[in-house]
Amino acid sequence: MKEFLEYVARSLVDSPDAVRVEVEESGDEVDLTLFVDESDMGRVIGRDGRIANAIRSLLRVMGTRDGRHVELEIVGNE
């Protein structure tokens, strides 16, 4: 999941070197935090959050296959 999220995020942004993903797992819960450059926040979130919601949907499907609940938070690097 981490590799998938990094790949998608790097494909969307202008500063792919600033993309970083942190994973916290506890039981069947997986919390992913995506860090991107402040100037790329709009590209990753998309108009009305459509891109972010699409990424979250794909991650949830991947998690459901493994019997896990996945949450994604998108944070801007300063």
Z-matrix of the N, CA and C atoms (Angstrom, degrees):
N
C 1 1.447
C 2 1.524 1 111.44
N 3 1.319 2 115.53 1 -41.71
C 4 1.462 3 119.73 2 -179.63
C 5 1.531 4 110.60 3 -61.26
N 6 1.311 5 116.21 4 -44.82
C 7 1.463 6 120.58 5 -178.51
C 8 1.528 7 110.81 6 -65.21
N 9 1.326 8 116.70 7 -40.26
C 10 1.460 9 121.56 8 177.85
C 11 1.527 10 110.88 9 -60.88
N 12 1.335 11 116.30 10 -47.13
C 13 1.461 12 121.42 11 -179.28
C 14 1.529 13 110.85 12 -63.39
N 15 1.324 14 117.77 13 -42.74
C 16 1.469 15 120.92 14 177.88
C 17 1.525 16 110.77 15 -62.19
N 18 1.325 17 117.04 16 -43.11
C 19 1.463 18 121.19 17 -179.43
C 20 1.529 19 110.95 18 -61.50
N 21 1.323 20 116.86 19 -48.55
C 22 1.466 21 121.04 20 -178.77
C 23 1.524 22 110.31 21 -63.35
N 24 1.319 23 117.13 22 -46.31
C 25 1.464 24 120.78 23 -177.86
C 26 1.523 25 111.35 24 -63.52
N 27 1.330 26 116.91 25 -43.68
C 28 1.469 27 119.76 26 179.89
C 29 1.523 28 111.85 27 -64.71
N 30 1.335 29 116.49 28 -28.70
C 31 1.463 30 120.45 29 178.27
C 32 1.522 31 111.73 30 -72.02
N 33 1.316 32 117.43 31 -24.87
C 34 1.468 33 121.81 32 -175.25
C 35 1.525 34 114.10 33 -90.88
N 36 1.321 35 118.24 34 -29.39
C 37 1.465 36 121.42 35 -167.90
C 38 1.533 37 113.00 36 -94.87
N 39 1.342 38 115.02 37 165.04
C 40 1.461 39 121.92 38 174.82
C 41 1.525 40 111.66 39 -85.70
N 42 1.343 41 116.77 40 -24.42
C 43 1.470 42 121.72 41 -178.65
C 44 1.530 43 109.67 42 -117.36
N 45 1.328 44 117.69 43 77.30
C 46 1.468 45 119.14 44 -176.23
C 47 1.524 46 113.85 45 -65.25
N 48 1.344 47 117.85 46 -22.58
C 49 1.463 48 119.74 47 179.47
C 50 1.524 49 112.18 48 -70.39
N 51 1.336 50 117.12 49 -20.07
C 52 1.466 51 121.07 50 -178.92
C 53 1.524 52 112.31 51 -85.25
N 54 1.328 53 117.78 52 -5.80
C 55 1.463 54 121.38 53 -178.52
C 56 1.526 55 109.74 54 -77.39
N 57 1.339 56 114.09 55 131.41
C 58 1.471 57 120.29 56 178.88
C 59 1.524 58 107.69 57 -146.28
N 60 1.317 59 116.90 58 143.06
C 61 1.462 60 122.17 59 179.58
C 62 1.517 61 109.15 60 -125.09
N 63 1.334 62 116.04 61 130.43
C 64 1.456 63 121.70 62 173.99
C 65 1.520 64 108.21 63 -112.69
N 66 1.319 65 116.33 64 140.42
C 67 1.464 66 122.23 65 -178.02
C 68 1.518 67 109.44 66 -121.21
N 69 1.338 68 115.64 67 130.35
C 70 1.463 69 121.70 68 172.85
C 71 1.516 70 107.42 69 -122.25
N 72 1.318 71 116.06 70 123.86
C 73 1.460 72 120.77 71 -179.47
C 74 1.523 73 109.62 72 -118.49
N 75 1.326 74 115.71 73 134.88
C 76 1.458 75 120.74 74 173.23
C 77 1.526 76 107.21 75 -145.06
N 78 1.311 77 114.95 76 108.06
C 79 1.458 78 120.06 77 -177.07
C 80 1.510 79 110.71 78 65.29
N 81 1.335 80 116.23 79 -123.37
C 82 1.466 81 119.65 80 179.13
C 83 1.526 82 111.93 81 -99.17
N 84 1.334 83 117.35 82 14.26
C 85 1.466 84 122.81 83 177.11
C 86 1.528 85 109.71 84 -100.12
N 87 1.330 86 116.51 85 133.98
C 88 1.462 87 121.99 86 175.38
C 89 1.523 88 107.78 87 -126.64
N 90 1.327 89 116.26 88 119.71
C 91 1.461 90 121.77 89 176.95
C 92 1.520 91 108.48 90 -108.35
N 93 1.329 92 116.37 91 117.11
C 94 1.459 93 122.03 92 178.14
C 95 1.519 94 108.65 93 -105.19
N 96 1.316 95 116.54 94 133.56
C 97 1.459 96 121.93 95 175.35
C 98 1.514 97 107.60 96 -118.28
N 99 1.327 98 116.00 97 120.13
C 100 1.463 99 122.52 98 -179.31
C 101 1.522 100 108.51 99 -102.06
N 102 1.319 101 116.28 100 120.17
C 103 1.451 102 122.19 101 177.14
C 104 1.522 103 108.73 102 -103.26
N 105 1.331 104 117.00 103 125.73
C 106 1.465 105 122.58 104 176.58
C 107 1.520 106 108.22 105 -132.72
N 108 1.320 107 116.65 106 163.62
C 109 1.461 108 121.80 107 176.61
C 110 1.524 109 109.32 108 -62.71
N 111 1.329 110 115.86 109 144.57
C 112 1.476 111 120.66 110 -179.71
C 113 1.525 112 111.93 111 -52.82
N 114 1.327 113 116.91 112 -39.20
C 115 1.464 114 120.05 113 -177.34
C 116 1.532 115 112.81 114 -70.74
N 117 1.325 116 117.13 115 -14.67
C 118 1.468 117 121.28 116 -179.30
C 119 1.529 118 113.13 117 -101.06
N 120 1.315 119 117.75 118 1.20
C 121 1.467 120 120.81 119 -177.65
C 122 1.528 121 111.37 120 -57.53
N 123 1.312 122 117.27 121 -43.42
C 124 1.462 123 121.04 122 -179.26
C 125 1.518 124 112.70 123 -63.43
N 126 1.307 125 116.43 124 -35.83
C 127 1.472 126 120.37 125 179.44
C 128 1.528 127 111.28 126 -67.28
N 129 1.315 128 116.71 127 -38.16
C 130 1.457 129 120.51 128 -177.50
C 131 1.534 130 111.16 129 -78.88
N 132 1.320 131 116.72 130 -35.60
C 133 1.466 132 119.99 131 -178.91
C 134 1.525 133 110.77 132 -80.57
N 135 1.322 134 117.29 133 -42.68
C 136 1.463 135 120.72 134 178.27
C 137 1.517 136 112.65 135 81.59
N 138 1.299 137 115.94 136 169.02
C 139 1.464 138 121.54 137 179.34
C 140 1.523 139 109.40 138 -64.91
N 141 1.313 140 115.76 139 126.89
C 142 1.473 141 123.24 140 -178.12
C 143 1.530 142 112.17 141 57.09
N 144 1.329 143 117.89 142 22.44
C 145 1.460 144 121.61 143 176.80
C 146 1.515 145 114.62 144 74.79
N 147 1.313 146 116.93 145 18.22
C 148 1.462 147 119.91 146 -175.22
C 149 1.524 148 113.17 147 -64.84
N 150 1.325 149 117.25 148 -43.27
C 151 1.466 150 119.80 149 -178.85
C 152 1.528 151 110.00 150 -66.98
N 153 1.338 152 116.78 151 -44.67
C 154 1.461 153 120.32 152 179.18
C 155 1.527 154 110.72 153 -60.83
N 156 1.316 155 117.11 154 -42.17
C 157 1.467 156 120.15 155 179.09
C 158 1.517 157 111.67 156 -65.95
N 159 1.328 158 117.72 157 -36.68
C 160 1.463 159 120.67 158 177.74
C 161 1.531 160 110.49 159 -65.69
N 162 1.321 161 116.82 160 -42.47
C 163 1.469 162 120.38 161 178.12
C 164 1.521 163 109.73 162 -63.25
N 165 1.338 164 116.95 163 -44.10
C 166 1.471 165 120.31 164 178.76
C 167 1.523 166 111.19 165 -60.45
N 168 1.323 167 116.73 166 -40.86
C 169 1.471 168 120.30 167 179.57
C 170 1.525 169 111.03 168 -62.16
N 171 1.321 170 116.76 169 -44.55
C 172 1.462 171 119.99 170 179.09
C 173 1.527 172 111.62 171 -63.89
N 174 1.325 173 116.81 172 -40.60
C 175 1.463 174 120.39 173 179.02
C 176 1.528 175 110.68 174 -65.59
N 177 1.328 176 116.83 175 -38.64
C 178 1.470 177 119.70 176 178.72
C 179 1.519 178 111.13 177 -65.15
N 180 1.336 179 116.86 178 -39.02
C 181 1.465 180 119.81 179 177.00
C 182 1.526 181 109.89 180 -62.98
N 183 1.327 182 116.56 181 -43.98
C 184 1.466 183 120.06 182 178.40
C 185 1.530 184 110.72 183 -61.35
N 186 1.333 185 116.45 184 -40.29
C 187 1.459 186 120.70 185 179.63
C 188 1.509 187 112.34 186 -68.74
N 189 1.322 188 116.76 187 -39.00
C 190 1.461 189 121.15 188 -179.43
C 191 1.522 190 110.84 189 -62.24
N 192 1.314 191 117.00 190 -37.04
C 193 1.467 192 120.51 191 176.89
C 194 1.523 193 110.97 192 -58.16
N 195 1.353 194 116.36 193 -35.03
C 196 1.466 195 121.44 194 -179.11
C 197 1.520 196 112.34 195 -94.00
N 198 1.338 197 118.00 196 2.17
C 199 1.448 198 121.54 197 -178.84
C 200 1.510 199 113.11 198 73.65
N 201 1.340 200 116.97 199 33.53
C 202 1.464 201 121.58 200 -177.69
C 203 1.510 202 110.46 201 -124.42
N 204 1.334 203 115.45 202 156.88
C 205 1.462 204 122.11 203 175.72
C 206 1.529 205 107.71 204 -103.88
N 207 1.330 206 117.02 205 126.75
C 208 1.461 207 121.65 206 -174.53
C 209 1.525 208 110.16 207 -115.46
N 210 1.335 209 116.33 208 134.24
C 211 1.460 210 123.26 209 174.16
C 212 1.525 211 108.26 210 -123.11
N 213 1.330 212 115.88 211 143.49
C 214 1.463 213 121.27 212 179.23
C 215 1.516 214 109.56 213 -124.60
N 216 1.331 215 115.29 214 131.72
C 217 1.466 216 122.02 215 173.55
C 218 1.522 217 106.97 216 -121.32
N 219 1.336 218 116.04 217 135.77
C 220 1.460 219 121.22 218 179.92
C 221 1.527 220 107.87 219 -110.94
N 222 1.340 221 115.69 220 126.00
C 223 1.451 222 122.06 221 -174.66
C 224 1.526 223 108.89 222 -127.47
N 225 1.321 224 116.82 223 141.81
C 226 1.460 225 121.54 224 177.66
C 227 1.520 226 111.30 225 -91.04
N 228 1.327 227 116.02 226 133.84
C 229 1.481 228 120.99 227 173.36
C 230 1.514 229 108.58 228 -76.04
N 231 1.299 230 115.86 229 144.92
C 232 1.471 231 119.21 230 178.31
C 233 1.500 232 111.07 231 -97.99
